[in-house]
Amino acid sequence: MKLNECIGLSWYNITTRKKTSLQIFLCFFIVGTIITSILLYSDTLRNELKSISLKNMSQSYVKIEFTNNFKDSDSDDEWTKFKKETFAVYSENLMEKLSSINNICDVQLYRNLLMSDSKNEIVNGKETEVIYDFGLTTTKLNIGGKIYSPNTNILMYETDQTKKSFAVKCVNTNHSMFSDIELSEYELKNGNKDIFLCGGELTGENQIIISEKILKLFGINPEDSEKLLGKKLSIIVNAYIGENTQEMPYIKDYTICGVLKKEYFKLSRSMTYDSLFIIPFNMEDLPDETHFFANLNAKNFADIESIKQDAEVKSGVHCETSEMLASYLLLEKQNILTNNVFIIIGSIITVAIMMFIVLLFMFTVNNKSSYFGLLKSIGMSNMNIFTVLLFEMLIIFSLSYVISSCLSYIIVSQVLNIIADISGMVIINITFESVVNALLESFSLTVVLIIIMTLVVSFNIRKTNATDLLKV
């Protein structure tokens, strides 16, 4: 028999055995709903975990904060200098130890100066504390001898105070300035790893990187940024000396070596201050009272907890992780727990129903032994009979699968909404990719099971000749 004739005979058998076909339809409907729901739920959570890792990979880090006071009432300048030098050696040795922790891609050392900074300066021949105000409205830039003032009209309508001040990030150039995980996230969102509008990283002392936002605020066309490279920059701000206020250079004659693109500040880990200057710092040149940070950047979120534990043991300092890690770990725990529950319960129900289908189908075939004996007597081969039985099952399954797939989508959507309400997490949306993957996987799995069941059922017919079947 030709294939189309076998399919036609399968359809005839289905329509003449409506009760049995309906029972098999319902069984397949339940099995299809269970398998598709489990796979869709699992694939959705797996994709969400992957999405969190990729879109927020720059938050895959462990942060250590170091604080120190190098000068006290009993310290003279030489003793203070000795303590700084000793601390610098200790810090480098510690960073070397921390860098050896498994699954760390790189280490960063930095200080963030926000809103203001204070330094001990020599004023009128006497050492005096000077507080430098980072407010943009009172800041001026001296670039190559030319003075630039801010566009106050832009700042006037800013409600966020972080947008009204600039920040200075001091980085230790012995370690990574921009982490691989930052560059990878930047590449994912922008198509390349080029975070600089022009120029590049700090390569020596008294160099400075400025952000694209700074250029716009001070009326400099970003397209002309390349002309700034190599020029000297001084940042002139309001300085508070006791009760007096005067303009003083906070940074003087630093060479511009790069301009950072505005897209860099859209990374999940980037600073809220997009008006940013980046300068180098050495451990020996730290202020008398200081604090700085070390970021141990992990290759992925799954490694952060183990890195944190190792870092705390080696440094003896409490370590912090990003807020995104909590969401990741909660989702991962939920994924493992619910998947195990769903798979165990679903597998038990599926196996029971599939066995019922086999028994039901075998019962039907046994009741129609004479019918199959007649088919064999007129020359139908065992392969043709297997094909007829197979397409009977496939047609019934396909019809039930359309409905069960829709029901699975509704069930998983509701389960995700309920979990989001209970856990307080953001609702996870089912993606088109997850739906397609789940449907293909569940369809393929069920078809394999159907083929196995059909082989089992047709085995009795295959080993019996036509005469014996006609006697039944």
Disulfide bonds with the S-S distance in Angstrom:
none
